């Protein structure tokens, strides 16, 4: 009798209908096993895989959702050209041991007649909320649906989208949703650039300039920590970004790490520096702790 060596990298099962998803989740639950959800829009990179690894350390089963959510894009944004690579995503997920991929169509997620939207304020105000007014309502609505579809014990999000993480935490708290939210530190390239699916849009020259965003906000954090005035540190960061070739700076802000309201060193509370800026046609965001 011959036996083939078992490959450790098993392609995860993929479900595309809510009925199939519920059947799978019911099996996990029947044996009393914990479930973690990692919500994604696909085009997975090492940052996403770090989220899956963290989820695996905390739960028996990991479900990764792959859904490019149309309701969080404005008509002028990059929904149509958002990178998609399901086969590549499945291979990467196999390498980190995902149990199940939930990949519904837009019609499965938003069937005809769908007419409900979660309205978020508080942590959603300002910053990304000011530049992308539809964004967080769409993110909150799809995440609320994902939570009620998968019914996870925990969901894991990256700190890269720091305001998104704050909005999700706020929603879970405000709506008494029965799951815990875990935030994971941003995964970066060696030169400091935060991993993002949108980095794929950068030309070679833009890629060279991109780490200036992280350098600029780290410099703000250092100056403010040393007692400098936030406004002055923000001004020099914006200048540094322009000099590095960024076409426009949407914002550089120093905020309270939890509420995202303005932060002052006197508050004694943790602060965070967040920024969004354009390199050519690509909008990059990043943030660091103070
Ligand atoms: O961060 C993302 O990829 C998306 O905003 C999320 C959380 C999957 C919701 O569509």
Boltz pocket constraint, residues with backbone or C-beta under 6 A from the ligand:
constraints:
  - pocket:
      binder: B
      contacts: [[A, 39], [A, 40], [A, 41], [A, 65], [A, 67], [A, 69], [A, 72], [A, 138], [A, 139], [A, 142], [A, 143], [A, 161], [A, 164]]
      max_distance: 6.0
